[in-house]
Amino acid sequence: MEKIVEQALLYDFYGELLTEHQRQVYEDVVMNDYSISEVAQERGISRQGVHDMIKRCGKILDDYEQKLHLVEKFVSIREKVHEIHRLTKEDASGVRSEQLVRIEKISEEILEEL
């Protein structure tokens, strides 16, 4: 998985478990793409402090994922639903039963919720 997408998913799932200060710094650097220098100056902390906090937050988020596997499960479910959706559109006979139409609709609903 691309590193930026992975960081965003980890933050989406576990970000609320960080302190408010950690969340603000992590969001500024990782999600909003501010430089470490900008964040350090704005927050009144050293560049090294910002750098260390980003690394610490990344490790915290990774540790939660290692224990809970929520991102892994989310990605797996999303892939399976995409596959179901694709298969319902590939009906070789050209005739789509009511069940296939219903399955397609359910898979679309699940994808929207994810």
Backbone hydrogen bonds, N-H to C=O, Kabsch-Sander energy under -0.5 kcal/mol:
donor,donor_aa,acceptor,acceptor_aa,energy
6,E,2,E,-2.7
7,Q,3,K,-2.7
8,A,4,I,-2.3
9,L,5,V,-2.6
10,L,6,E,-2.7
11,Y,7,Q,-2.4
12,D,8,A,-2.6
13,F,9,L,-2.4
14,Y,10,L,-2.8
15,G,11,Y,-2.4
17,L,14,Y,-2.1
18,L,15,G,-1.9
23,R,19,T,-2.8
24,Q,20,E,-2.4
25,V,21,H,-2.3
26,Y,22,Q,-2.9
27,E,23,R,-3.0
28,D,24,Q,-2.3
29,V,25,V,-2.3
30,V,26,Y,-2.8
31,M,26,Y,-0.9
31,M,27,E,-0.6
32,N,27,E,-3.0
34,Y,28,D,-2.9
39,V,35,S,-2.2
40,A,36,I,-2.6
41,Q,37,S,-2.5
42,E,38,E,-2.5
43,R,39,V,-2.6
44,G,40,A,-1.3
45,I,40,A,-1.9
50,V,46,S,-2.0
51,H,47,R,-2.8
52,D,48,Q,-2.9
53,M,49,G,-2.2
54,I,50,V,-2.4
55,K,51,H,-2.2
56,R,52,D,-2.7
57,C,53,M,-3.0
58,G,54,I,-2.5
59,K,55,K,-2.1
60,I,56,R,-2.5
61,L,57,C,-2.8
62,D,58,G,-2.4
63,D,59,K,-2.7
64,Y,60,I,-2.2
65,E,61,L,-2.0
66,Q,62,D,-2.5
67,K,63,D,-1.5
68,L,64,Y,-3.0
69,H,65,E,-2.2
73,K,69,H,-2.1
74,F,70,L,-2.4
75,V,71,V,-2.8
76,S,72,E,-2.1
77,I,73,K,-2.7
78,R,74,F,-2.6
79,E,75,V,-2.4
80,K,76,S,-2.2
81,V,77,I,-2.6
82,H,78,R,-2.3
83,E,79,E,-2.1
84,I,80,K,-2.5
85,H,81,V,-2.7
86,R,82,H,-2.6
87,L,83,E,-2.7
88,T,84,I,-2.1
89,K,85,H,-0.9
89,K,86,R,-0.6
90,E,86,R,-0.7
90,E,87,L,-0.7
91,D,88,T,-0.5
94,G,91,D,-1.1
96,R,94,G,-0.6
97,S,95,V,-0.6
101,V,97,S,-2.1
102,R,98,E,-2.5
103,I,99,Q,-2.9
104,E,100,L,-2.5
105,K,101,V,-2.2
106,I,102,R,-2.6
107,S,103,I,-2.7
108,E,104,E,-2.2
109,E,105,K,-2.2
110,I,106,I,-2.5
111,L,107,S,-2.4
112,E,108,E,-2.0
113,E,109,E,-1.9
114,L,110,I,-2.1
